[in-house]
Amino acid sequence: MEEDDEKITTTNAIVSVIFFLFLSTINAANAQDNAAIMMKLASSFKPPPPTWISNNNPCKWQGITCDNSGQVISISLASKSIYGTLPSELAQLSNLQTLSLQNNHLTGPIPPLSNLTQLREVFLDGNSFSQVPSNFLQGLPSLQSFSINDNPLQSWSITYGLIESSSLQQFFASNTSLIGSIPDIFGSLPSLKNLKLSYNNLTGFLPSSFAGSGIQNLWINNQKQGLTGVLDVLGNMPNLVQVWVQENDFVGPIPDLSQCTSLFDIQLRDNHLTGVVPPSLTNLPKLLNISMQNNKLQGPIPVFKGDVQVNLGFTNSFCRNTPGPCDPQVTALLDIVSALGYPNELADSWKGNNACQNWAHITCDSNGKVSVINFAKKNWVGTVSPSFASLTSLTSIILNNNGLVGKIPDVLTSLNMLHKLDLSNNNLTGKVPSFGKSVEVITDGNPFIGTNVDTTGSLRSPPGSGDSLHSPKPNLSPYEIMGIVIGVLVLFIVAGFLLYPYFKKWLFKRIYSSKPTPFGKPIIGHNSQGSPMDKSNMLSEHNVYSYGNNFPIELLREVTDNFDDKNILGRGGFGIVYKGVLQDGTQIAVKRMESNVEGTKGKSEFEAEIAVLSKVRHRHLVALLGYCINENERIVVYECMSQGTLGQHLFEYDEMGRSPLTWKQRVVIALDVARGVEYLHSLAQQSFIHRDLKPTNVLLGDDMRAKVSDFGLVKRASDQGKYSLETRLAGTFGYLAPEYAATGRVTTKVDVFAFGIILMELITGRKALDESLPEEQSQLATWFRRVLINKDSIRKAIDSNLEADDEEIFESICKVAELAGHCTAREPLQRPDMGHVVNLLLPLVEQWRPTELESGNGIDIDMSLPHILQKWRAGETATSSGYNDDNSRNYHSTAPTTPTMGLSFNNIDAR
């Protein structure tokens, strides 16, 4: 028995040795195969990293990590300026876990990565790959992070094979030519937190599997054709933190987002959203930023908490220009169409706070009460709203040939003046309420009427639009009468169009025969009708409007072609800026403040701009020419800066058809901005903090010299050494100083921080906040601090449009980069004052060199002072490119043609 056990033990040992030798042979073969594949990869790189050339062992190459058996598990070569392609053999690295090749210059197709069961991370952003294989995302069960942003790929689609990657946490494919719909696979991806599919050509609806998913950050904005459908699924995504769905074709109302308690940023602009803004949105506890402009939202203007940055724009259809409830009839009608999903057609015409003023499908009686609602044959789906009963003057409700479901509300029987209720050809159910004998109730074409079948769960397609047998045809219906009226109005409009040029000349002569009041002369304001306004009615107790020109609204409409879109110079958080030309040829910029922005916000910015610009005057601050008050509108008129904003020249020069800014231009602009801000901080009679410094608020003139603009958020600076606390955060993300964003502390150093960010943008050509980049690079300030480690890092970070090969320019850039680092120091006390910033930038722009003394035309140093002054006045030989501003510096940059006054005085003293 013992002999048998001994034989078994010996046999097991032999088997183990053989198995070990077998595994060793396999591992050696695999390692050899890995080496061959890596050699193939090295030969495809142009050039390969230096360490790859001098060593035959790939496991010792830069950026390569191997396991104990010598098999490659990681290839990490981000931002190495590598050119070349990726061989298809890369897919044979069976143990590969990380492939990180972002921000290089790789081209050609991406190799098939399918069935790499160990692959966890793929980072291929910022290359020039041309296409992906069909099975690109299949068989990757370990995949956690996938990022392929910004590659000019041929059109491709996300396949359902991605559901095998159940551990996926982030998927980034922005600007990669994605087409098709977003696949409905998110129930199989429970770990997914971040999904970025922006700037593609996706179409179709949002997938229903978004509901209940763990997605926190959803970026699907700026699709070329536009995603469509409604946004209802967002209301069932409780983990949402940031949502960007702007620039698509979404319709319907904003959903109930009360479950999304962590949501802080939601971008809804540039869609076709309709309906009333729900309280669940305005009451979100962590909301900080929201944009809703360029939609067709209705109802009252939403009011958010004081620290929320809101952009409502001008194209929404809110009932009033200021916060407050709508007219009861308007409220009732909006409740009625809420049951129909707020049809887009109604949002186009249901504007204002009077339902009897040209509202589509609405007829009113002589008392201004809604009497007829006709939604016949619209193919709208939804239910019959009980809110019809709120319109007590209704005589006819016509809803035939739609897709209505559910029951007829009993409360409609309370409409005492109702004579006709046409609900034919829908999909209604339940018992028909008992209406009076005087009411004609038509329910033909509802197959389930009278039964308790629930049809609300499956809305059928709207029925055909055949004539109802019970629809009487009067000789002349109200709508036919309305058609005749509209025809007459069209004739009047055509006549007015033909006579308009003559009327315009007459009006111009009548209104504008007198010149505006010169700037700086106290005046009494006028309203839009031209009658004097009582001083007690001025919006500010300090009478901030008592300086400057008061422009009539008719004049501003004339010079801007009635605020035509073709004259738009730019858009800001509180309004649109238009270009105009006065009768004398003077070009002006007309900032039309939006009257309905967050209650008093637009009014507050208007008052702030007038108050500040009437007190400060500087070459590098945009000049105020006047203002206009027209009912709820507030309009500010500035000098026109013909070359647009610094932001356009840095980030949109291709679209503008311009050349990128040179380094010399950039550093001059930086100095101009610094001088303007220095004046605000310490040289003006009162000190101010701008609070919204950014490239879009830096304007450029014909000479490409800069002026700081947009003073709506300006705050008066506290006494030296003190700070003030702000409960409402103001400014722009990416430029906010950390102490301001975290605690609300406001000092002049918040402007210094923002100026440092502008310097970084001038150096790198990158935006302060760029969500298209990987997370570790998206915030410029954080990324740039790592760049400042050495000059080699700075050289790699410089905007490719700059002449960084020129050593003199490179040294100048390094000095500005160092200054940017100091300006954005985390502690405010570590940041320089703007006076120091000006002194540091001055030598980079203005270098004074003495000229040689000329024997013939110069001034003899032995002359007496009176003779020197006499010759100076006679010859006018002194020149200077400096300038004087009240309470400002006097800078001189170019060399005078004669000795300076200081030199003459020195010689006189020596004598």
Number of C-alpha atoms within 10 A of each C-alpha: 6 7 8 9 10 11 12 12 12 12 12 12 12 12 12 12 12 12 12 12 12 12 12 13 12 13 16 15 12 20 21 14 15 24 20 14 21 25 16 16 18 20 17 16 17 14 14 17 17 10 14 21 14 9 11 13 13 25 22 13 18 14 17 18 19 18 13 7 12 18 23 25 19 22 20 17 19 18 15 15 17 20 17 19 21 20 20 15 16 18 16 17 23 18 19 24 21 21 20 20 24 25 22 19 19 25 18 16 18 21 17 20 25 19 17 22 18 17 25 21 20 22 21 24 27 24 23 22 23 16 19 19 13 13 15 18 24 20 19 24 21 18 26 19 19 22 22 21 26 23 21 16 20 14 15 16 15 17 15 13 15 22 21 17 22 19 19 25 19 19 20 23 24 26 23 25 23 23 18 15 16 21 18 15 16 22 17 17 20 15 18 23 19 20 21 21 24 28 23 22 21 25 20 16 18 22 14 17 17 18 18 17 21 20 25 20 20 20 23 25 25 23 23 17 15 23 27 17 16 19 18 17 17 23 19 20 20 20 19 26 21 19 22 20 23 25 23 23 23 25 22 22 24 22 17 18 23 19 16 23 18 17 24 18 20 22 20 25 22 22 22 23 29 27 27 22 22 16 14 17 22 17 15 19 15 15 23 18 18 22 19 23 21 20 24 28 29 28 27 22 25 22 19 19 16 14 14 20 20 23 22 25 23 20 14 23 24 27 24 20 19 18 17 14 14 20 16 14 19 24 20 19 20 22 20 20 20 20 17 18 18 24 20 17 12 18 23 16 15 26 22 20 21 18 24 21 15 14 17 17 15 17 22 18 13 8 9 14 17 22 21 21 20 17 18 18 19 16 19 21 20 20 22 21 20 16 19 21 19 19 19 17 19 23 19 20 20 18 24 28 27 25 24 32 24 22 24 20 18 14 14 22 15 14 19 16 15 22 17 17 20 22 24 26 26 29 30 30 22 16 15 16 14 11 18 14 8 11 18 15 20 20 19 16 17 19 13 18 21 13 13 13 13 15 16 16 8 8 14 15 14 18 19 13 14 9 12 15 9 13 11 7 7 7 6 8 10 11 12 11 11 12 12 12 11 12 12 11 12 12 11 12 12 11 11 12 11 11 11 12 11 9 12 12 10 11 14 14 10 10 12 14 9 8 7 14 15 14 15 14 10 13 15 15 25 17 17 16 11 11 9 11 12 11 13 9 10 15 13 13 9 9 17 20 23 19 25 24 25 25 23 20 19 16 18 24 14 15 20 21 16 14 19 12 12 10 17 17 20 16 14 16 18 25 21 20 23 26 27 25 16 13 11 6 8 10 17 23 24 29 25 24 24 25 24 23 24 24 17 13 19 22 21 14 19 27 20 19 19 23 21 20 23 20 13 21 20 21 19 24 24 25 19 24 24 25 26 23 18 15 10 12 18 20 23 23 26 20 17 23 23 17 17 20 23 25 20 20 22 22 16 13 15 12 9 10 9 11 11 19 18 12 20 14 16 21 22 19 24 24 23 23 26 26 27 24 28 26 28 27 24 18 20 18 13 14 19 24 24 24 28 24 29 23 24 19 20 27 27 22 15 10 9 18 21 32 26 27 25 23 25 23 19 19 18 17 20 15 10 8 6 10 14 14 12 14 11 12 20 19 19 17 13 18 27 21 26 18 16 20 18 10 12 18 19 22 26 26 27 27 28 30 27 28 26 28 28 26 25 26 25 29 26 22 22 19 21 22 16 14 15 21 18 18 10 9 15 18 20 20 25 13 14 21 16 11 19 18 10 10 14 10 13 20 19 15 18 23 18 12 14 20 14 18 9 10 10 11 16 19 14 19 23 19 15 23 25 16 19 28 22 20 27 28 20 14 13 21 9 12 22 17 18 25 16 13 24 19 13 15 20 17 12 18 17 15 11 12 10 12 11 10 14 12 8 7 12 16 18 15 16 12 13 13 14 9 13 17 14 11 15 15 11 9 11 11 14 14 13 12 12 12 12 12 14 14 14 19 14 11 13 16 17 15 17 17 18 20 20 12 12 9 12 19 14 11 13 14 8 7 7
